[in-house]
C-alpha cells in the first residue's frame, strides 16, 4: 500500500520535471487563473478522463463527475458546480458525457440490492421503466448501451430545466448543452443530441414533447 502511494508522488515529481522542461512558465501560467469554455458533467469511472479523451489542457474544461453522470435537481453539489460554471466562469458549453460499459447503468438494470447507491440510481431505473417498450426488444450489451444513451439524453433535459440554465437563457447568456457518449472500445465520442441553447431546442429531447410512449 505504501509503495503504491509513493509511486504516485514519484510520478508527480517526474511530471513536474517534464512539464517544466517543455515550458518553464507552465505552472506560473496555470496559477494565474482559469477561463474554461466548457463544463463537463461526466461519470466518475476512472477510464474516462475528460482532458485526455478530448486532448485539452488544464484550464480548458471545468469538471464535475459522479456515478452515471446524473443531473439530479436536488443535488446541491452539481447545482453549485453548474451555477459557478455558468454565472462566474461564463462557460459557453455544458457537456453531459456518459460511456458504454457504465457500472452505474448496469447496476440500475439489475434487481440486486446494491445498498445506498440504489437511491442514487433510482432515476436510471425510472428511465428504463419509461422506455421499456423500446428496451425490451434489445438484448444484453445492446440494451445496456441504449440505456446509457437514453440516460444521457434524460440528463441533458434535466440540465436544461435547472433554474440556472433557464435563467441564463432568459438573460441571453446562452450556454449550449450537449449530450455525448464515450465508447471505451474505440475511444470515440458519439453525439446524442443537437446543440441546445433555448427552451424550444430543449423540447427536442423531451420524451413528452416527442410523444414517446413509455411502458
C-alpha positions as CSV (number, residue, x, y, z in Angstrom):
1,X,0.0,0.0,0.0
2,X,2.8,2.4,0.9
3,X,4.6,1.6,-2.3
4,X,1.5,2.4,-4.4
5,X,1.2,5.9,-2.8
6,X,4.9,6.5,-3.1
7,X,4.7,5.7,-6.8
8,X,2.1,8.4,-7.3
9,X,4.3,11.0,-5.6
10,X,7.3,9.9,-7.6
11,X,5.2,10.2,-10.8
12,X,4.2,13.7,-9.7
13,X,7.9,14.7,-9.4
14,X,8.6,13.3,-12.8
15,X,5.6,15.1,-14.3
16,X,6.7,18.4,-12.9
17,X,10.1,18.0,-14.3
18,X,8.8,17.1,-17.7
19,X,6.3,20.0,-17.9
20,X,8.9,22.5,-16.7
21,X,11.3,21.2,-19.3
22,X,8.8,21.7,-22.0
23,X,7.6,25.1,-20.7
24,X,9.4,26.9,-17.8
25,X,6.4,29.1,-17.3
26,X,3.8,26.3,-17.3
27,X,2.9,26.3,-13.6
28,X,3.1,30.1,-13.2
29,X,0.6,30.4,-16.1
30,X,-1.7,27.9,-14.6
31,X,-1.7,29.6,-11.2
32,X,-2.9,32.9,-12.7
33,X,-6.5,31.6,-13.0
34,X,-8.9,29.7,-15.2
35,X,-11.2,30.7,-18.1
36,X,-12.7,27.4,-19.3
37,X,-15.1,27.4,-22.2
38,X,-16.6,24.0,-21.2
39,X,-18.3,22.4,-18.2
40,X,-18.0,18.6,-18.3
41,X,-20.6,16.6,-16.4
42,X,-19.3,13.0,-16.6
43,X,-19.2,9.7,-14.9
44,X,-16.7,9.0,-12.1
45,X,-15.4,6.0,-14.0
46,X,-11.5,6.1,-14.0
47,X,-11.4,5.1,-17.6
48,X,-13.0,8.3,-18.8
49,X,-10.6,11.2,-18.2
50,X,-12.1,14.3,-19.8
51,X,-8.8,16.1,-20.6
52,X,-7.2,13.1,-22.2
53,X,-10.1,11.9,-24.4
54,X,-10.7,15.5,-25.7
55,X,-6.9,16.3,-25.9
56,X,-7.4,19.5,-23.9
57,X,-5.0,21.3,-21.5
58,X,-5.6,22.1,-17.8
59,X,-7.8,25.2,-17.6
60,X,-9.9,24.4,-20.6
61,X,-12.6,22.2,-19.1
62,X,-14.3,22.7,-15.7
63,X,-15.3,19.2,-14.5
64,X,-17.9,17.6,-12.3
65,X,-18.1,13.8,-12.1
66,X,-20.5,11.5,-10.3
67,X,-21.8,7.9,-10.7
68,X,-23.5,7.6,-14.0
69,X,-23.3,11.3,-14.9
70,X,-26.6,12.3,-13.4
71,X,-28.1,15.8,-13.1
72,X,-30.3,15.5,-10.1
73,X,-32.4,18.6,-9.3
74,X,-31.9,18.2,-5.5
75,X,-28.1,17.6,-5.6
76,X,-26.6,20.8,-4.2
77,X,-23.2,19.6,-5.3
78,X,-23.9,19.6,-9.0
79,X,-26.1,22.6,-8.9
80,X,-23.3,24.6,-7.2
81,X,-20.9,23.5,-9.9
82,X,-23.3,24.4,-12.7
83,X,-24.0,27.8,-11.2
84,X,-20.4,28.6,-10.7
85,X,-19.5,27.5,-14.3
86,X,-22.4,29.4,-15.9
87,X,-22.6,32.5,-13.9
88,X,-19.0,33.1,-12.8
89,X,-16.8,31.3,-15.3
90,X,-19.2,32.0,-18.2
91,X,-18.7,28.7,-19.9
92,X,-20.1,28.6,-23.4
93,X,-20.8,24.8,-23.5
94,X,-22.1,22.3,-20.9
95,X,-21.5,18.7,-21.9
96,X,-23.1,15.6,-20.3
97,X,-21.0,12.7,-21.2
98,X,-21.8,9.1,-20.4
99,X,-20.0,6.0,-21.5
100,X,-20.7,2.5,-22.7
101,X,-19.9,-0.1,-20.1
102,X,-21.1,2.2,-17.3
103,X,-21.2,0.3,-14.0
104,X,-23.9,2.6,-12.6
105,X,-26.2,2.0,-15.5
106,X,-25.5,-1.8,-15.3
107,X,-26.4,-1.8,-11.6
108,X,-29.6,0.1,-12.2
109,X,-30.7,-2.6,-14.7
110,X,-30.3,-5.3,-12.1
111,X,-32.7,-6.4,-9.5
112,X,-30.0,-6.9,-6.9
113,X,-29.6,-4.8,-3.7
114,X,-26.6,-2.6,-4.0
115,X,-27.2,-0.6,-0.9
116,X,-27.1,3.2,-0.6
117,X,-26.3,3.7,-4.3
118,X,-29.7,2.3,-5.3
119,X,-31.2,5.6,-4.1
120,X,-28.9,7.5,-6.5
121,X,-29.6,5.2,-9.4
122,X,-33.3,5.4,-9.0
123,X,-33.6,8.0,-11.8
124,X,-32.0,5.5,-14.2
125,X,-34.4,2.8,-13.2
126,X,-37.2,5.2,-13.9
127,X,-35.7,5.9,-17.4
128,X,-35.5,2.2,-18.0
129,X,-39.1,1.7,-17.0
130,X,-40.4,4.5,-19.1
131,X,-38.6,3.3,-22.3
132,X,-39.1,-0.4,-21.6
133,X,-41.2,-1.0,-24.7
134,X,-38.1,0.1,-26.7
135,X,-35.5,-1.6,-24.5
136,X,-37.2,-5.0,-24.1
137,X,-36.6,-5.6,-27.9
138,X,-32.9,-5.4,-27.3
139,X,-30.6,-8.0,-25.6
140,X,-27.5,-7.9,-23.4
141,X,-24.9,-5.2,-24.3
142,X,-27.1,-3.7,-26.9
143,X,-29.9,-3.0,-24.3
144,X,-27.3,-1.6,-21.8
145,X,-25.8,0.7,-24.4
146,X,-29.1,2.0,-25.4
147,X,-30.0,2.8,-21.8
148,X,-26.6,4.6,-21.5
149,X,-27.7,6.8,-24.4
150,X,-31.2,7.4,-23.1
151,X,-29.7,8.3,-19.7
152,X,-27.5,10.9,-21.3
153,X,-30.4,12.4,-23.2
154,X,-32.5,12.5,-20.0
155,X,-29.7,14.2,-18.1
156,X,-29.4,16.9,-20.8
157,X,-33.1,17.6,-20.4
158,X,-32.7,17.7,-16.6
159,X,-29.8,20.1,-17.0
160,X,-31.8,22.4,-19.3
161,X,-34.6,22.5,-16.8
162,X,-32.4,23.7,-13.9
163,X,-33.2,27.2,-12.7
164,X,-29.6,28.1,-13.5
165,X,-29.7,27.3,-17.2
166,X,-33.3,28.6,-17.5
167,X,-32.2,31.9,-16.0
168,X,-29.1,32.1,-18.2
169,X,-31.2,31.6,-21.4
170,X,-33.6,34.3,-20.3
171,X,-30.8,36.7,-19.9
172,X,-29.4,35.9,-23.3
173,X,-26.4,34.2,-21.9
174,X,-26.8,31.1,-24.0
175,X,-24.6,28.2,-22.9
176,X,-25.0,25.3,-25.3
177,X,-26.0,21.9,-23.9
178,X,-24.6,18.7,-25.4
179,X,-25.2,15.0,-24.8
180,X,-22.3,12.7,-25.6
181,X,-21.4,9.0,-25.1
182,X,-17.8,7.8,-24.9
183,X,-17.1,4.4,-26.4
184,X,-14.5,2.6,-24.3
185,X,-13.8,0.1,-27.0
186,X,-12.9,2.7,-29.7
187,X,-12.1,5.9,-27.8
188,X,-14.6,7.7,-29.9
189,X,-17.2,10.2,-28.6
190,X,-20.7,9.8,-30.1
191,X,-23.1,12.7,-30.0
192,X,-26.6,12.0,-28.8
193,X,-28.2,15.5,-29.1
194,X,-28.0,18.5,-31.2
195,X,-26.6,21.7,-29.7
196,X,-29.2,23.1,-27.4
197,X,-29.4,26.7,-26.3
198,X,-33.0,27.5,-25.9
199,X,-36.3,26.2,-24.4
200,X,-37.5,25.5,-27.8
201,X,-34.5,23.4,-28.7
202,X,-34.7,21.6,-25.4
203,X,-38.1,20.3,-26.4
204,X,-36.3,18.1,-29.0
205,X,-35.0,15.9,-26.2
206,X,-38.2,15.9,-24.1
207,X,-39.9,12.5,-24.2
208,X,-43.3,14.1,-23.6
209,X,-42.9,16.7,-26.3
210,X,-41.8,13.9,-28.7
211,X,-44.8,11.9,-27.8
212,X,-42.8,8.8,-26.8
213,X,-45.0,6.3,-25.1
214,X,-43.5,4.6,-22.2
215,X,-44.1,1.2,-20.7
